[in-house]
Amino acid sequence: MVLLVLLVLIEIMLWFFPVANPYETAKVNMFYPPIGNMYIESQFEPNTTLQFSTEDGLLGFENYKDTTNFSINNVGFRGDKLNIPKPTNEYRIFAIGGSSTESLYVDDADVWTRVLQENLNRDNYQNKTVKVYNAGKSGDNIQDHIAMLSHRIIHLQPDEIIVFCGINDVTRLLLDDNPLKFNTNEKSADAHVGFWQMFTVFLYEFQIPRRLYYAFKTEEDALETIEIASNYQKKVKKTQSRPIENQLPTVDYGNYVNKLKTLIGICQANDINLIFATQVVTWDTEDEALQNWHWMTSRGGIRYNAKKLQQKVDSINAVTVNESLKFSIPVFKTDSIIPKTSTYLYDDCHFNPAGNKKMGDELATFIKTLNQ
């Protein structure tokens, strides 16, 4: 009885400092068909504001802000408020990509999409007010980019789209055994939810079980988890503890090519300017400090040879360039423009504040040159 009372008191106290339910999505999909988001799996809730911080020693953050702001606007994108209907004097740009676009730990004022916006406005680009909206989302690949463009952005009247893709597609092509995303669920439509499934979901309505989950989650879950305070050192340690696998799965780029063409077709059909940006990845860097912060070579529980993974990224960048050339789509070659050093990146592929500044300014120069 005393133990029960103690647990109740602890639970009440923990609700003053709540943590998220790790199975919130599973809970919703258990009782309702996932029609609401099955085509747009990755998106931010509108009007979300978060604060993040970085661990000591993270490359390029040594003298940066103690806490950074990450703000999502009224329609679910990082950036200024999006006005509907679109003002006649606005030139509207959307940047679509994964975590390198999202730039989670870099402040709203310093993220490369903001730098791009300010740079273009200084030169009165297109003689309009430029607004750049950041639609980046950690883990997104080209399949998500298509969904983002076609279901979330196209009706918002973009003038220009920047697609920054590559590294997550390497992972998808290496490891995804269902790249076309067919529904492989063979359960009947009237399958019922069992008692133990419901009981498990019920447990995570309480703070104590949630904290136990986060305390004892698997190594792979820990590698993929994004936290309010960065935990890259922990991810690096887990990756370095694994043996290196030199044999990589074979990759078929045909699916990626088709999706590039889909993005191109959507933009051309809607008279939208499109720019592809290749992915900069540091798996072949000579910067020893940067090598010591690699953690993304672990994929699907296996640590792959970094140099061989880099070859896959180089290949997918080449595919992007070659396909773009066929359709006269300009390509910003991030992998050759941004040096692979700790001056600009803090791990495998993510920009630090200086990297965001350089990315935004270099991209602005590239865009202005295209329109001279």
MOTA-V932486 format. One record per pair of residues at least 6 apart in sequence whose C-alpha atoms are under 6 Angstrom apart, sorted by sequence separation. I is the first residue (numbers start at 1). GAP is how many residues later the second one is. If there is no record, write none. Layout:
BEGIN
i/gap
I/GAP
I/GAP
END
This chain:
BEGIN
i/gap
72/6
204/6
297/6
345/6
346/6
71/7
74/7
297/7
344/7
345/7
73/8
344/8
121/9
344/10
345/10
344/11
223/12
53/14
117/14
52/15
117/15
52/16
51/17
51/18
51/19
50/20
49/21
49/22
48/23
283/23
284/23
48/24
283/24
47/25
46/26
47/26
46/27
47/27
141/27
283/27
46/28
141/28
46/29
46/30
45/31
44/32
102/34
101/35
102/35
91/37
69/38
70/38
90/38
91/38
94/38
98/38
99/38
68/39
69/39
89/39
90/39
91/39
92/39
93/39
94/39
95/39
96/39
97/39
98/39
99/39
278/39
90/40
94/40
95/40
96/40
98/40
98/41
98/42
290/52
294/53
79/54
277/54
280/54
287/54
293/54
294/54
78/55
275/55
276/55
277/55
278/55
280/55
285/55
78/56
239/56
275/56
277/56
278/56
279/56
77/57
77/58
245/58
282/58
236/59
239/59
244/59
245/59
246/59
235/60
244/60
245/60
244/61
93/65
92/66
93/66
97/66
282/66
92/67
93/67
94/67
95/67
96/67
97/67
281/67
93/68
97/68
281/68
174/75
174/77
173/78
40/107
160/112
162/112
159/113
160/113
161/113
162/113
163/113
164/113
166/113
160/114
162/114
54/175
55/175
52/176
53/176
54/176
52/177
112/244
116/244
111/245
112/245
115/245
112/247
112/248
116/248
100/250
59/287
60/292
END
